[in-house]
Amino acid sequence: MSPTFRLLPQAPQGAVAHEETGGQWWWAESQDRHAWLHVQPEMGRSRPRYHFHLGRVVHAASELGLYQVQPLLLLGHDATGEAELSAWGGDESLWPALVQHALSVLRAMRPAGTLVVAELPGWRDPQGHSPFWQGLVRHFAPQVAPGQVERLGPAFTSHLGPLLPRQPVHGALLPAATQAVLGRAADSTQPWRHTLQAAGFADWRHLRIDDGGPVWARPL
């Protein structure tokens, strides 16, 4: 049976409330199964949205037989004005249909060619520590306490962004453990990644600024 979709007036119970204005919560239901998704038609308008662009820099010297390709991180607002899917939850068997419904909603609101992005939480160790935070972010935000992160919710990164360096960050200068998780999603996101991939999303070579998780995207 095909699910039915319903626009909710607020975040459903169990969902992480989204801090940007102008978004929509969509609910999918089929028999005793349900799922939800937040759709943001135009992100970064009510609060700044930061990401690291994950580029490459080449160090080459033919005389020395040297040719190395290294990651390069550059802080920016590249996703501003694009659409976003976030805060997914519920029964994962309904996610494919819910994503397709969300894309159809966005097509009615935004011009063709608009990107639709989806952030994926970054990898953490069994103790819940992020090597990306430990190797890079904490040096610029040493006073951030876990309580502040929980209190601010998704808006935390809008407050974190101004603390981070605007200059390019050469990956070669980061600890090996940090380099290893650049763009690596949390293991728990595998079902969502499969859903996004089936819907035409792919790695956009941008990272979340708090844990280095990847940002995926596809055009409308």
Secondary structure as GFF3:
##gff-version 3
##sequence-region A 1 220
A	DSSP	beta_strand	4	8	.	.	.	ID=ss1
A	DSSP	beta_strand	24	30	.	.	.	ID=ss2
A	DSSP	beta_strand	33	40	.	.	.	ID=ss3
A	DSSP	beta_strand	51	61	.	.	.	ID=ss4
A	DSSP	three_ten_helix	62	64	.	.	.	ID=ss5
A	DSSP	beta_strand	66	76	.	.	.	ID=ss6
A	DSSP	beta_strand	83	90	.	.	.	ID=ss7
A	DSSP	three_ten_helix	92	94	.	.	.	ID=ss8
A	DSSP	alpha_helix	95	107	.	.	.	ID=ss9
A	DSSP	beta_strand	115	119	.	.	.	ID=ss10
A	DSSP	alpha_helix	131	135	.	.	.	ID=ss11
A	DSSP	three_ten_helix	137	139	.	.	.	ID=ss12
A	DSSP	alpha_helix	146	152	.	.	.	ID=ss13
A	DSSP	three_ten_helix	153	155	.	.	.	ID=ss14
A	DSSP	alpha_helix	156	160	.	.	.	ID=ss15
A	DSSP	three_ten_helix	161	163	.	.	.	ID=ss16
A	DSSP	beta_strand	169	170	.	.	.	ID=ss17
A	DSSP	three_ten_helix	171	173	.	.	.	ID=ss18
A	DSSP	alpha_helix	176	179	.	.	.	ID=ss19
A	DSSP	three_ten_helix	187	189	.	.	.	ID=ss20
A	DSSP	alpha_helix	190	198	.	.	.	ID=ss21
A	DSSP	beta_strand	202	207	.	.	.	ID=ss22
A	DSSP	beta_strand	214	219	.	.	.	ID=ss23
###
